[in-house]
Amino acid sequence: MTVRMSEQVGEDIILAKNDWGKEFIQRHYKHPKTGAVNEYSLFSYKGGKVRPSIFMAVTTDGNVIAIRQFREAANEVILELPGGNPKKGQTAEDVVRAELLEETGYQAGAIINLTPNKPIYLEPSSYTVSMLSFLVTDCRKVAEPTPDKTENLEAEIFTLAQWIAACMTGEVHDSKSIAITLLALPHLGVTLP
């Protein structure tokens, strides 16, 4: 069975937006089998033209650098991997270097693109933005973190085994962090069945 693409009807309608570029939009699609036009409410970021870079950073001695950050939608402190959105003129790799230093005080070593063929979606049924995912190796502590004024976070170090266990036991319940960990493991010498 082949699933056919639905056809977008009309332009996006912005229902609400904030100063940081996050938008709540309405989009209509025509169902390929029934012809019915259905309305969907979706979240977007800067019109879907900007992709966040999320990354698993590993120190020179093989430990994982994670952050605990208060996340407003979850209304709790979430254990997750660092990341951020590009500022004007930044490449995805620039974002990785800048956000790693800003959020954790670590300097990036080698940067490996974990999804070079196609970015992955954070949540494809309601969020229009896809993300770029990376593994950063040989990270070294060079400074103290300097988070943005709106960020409420702290860096934390885990052994690779501790990080994997945190992902498996539910201590990490951030889907992007779990997905990127899974993609990074083969590059870290962890064999998957």
Helices and strands as residue ranges (DSSP letters): E 7-17, E 22-30, E 37-45, G 46-48, E 53-59, E 64-71, E 76-80, E 83-84, H 92-104, E 106-107, E 111-113, E 120-121, E 130-141, E 153-158, H 160-169, H 175-184, G 185-188
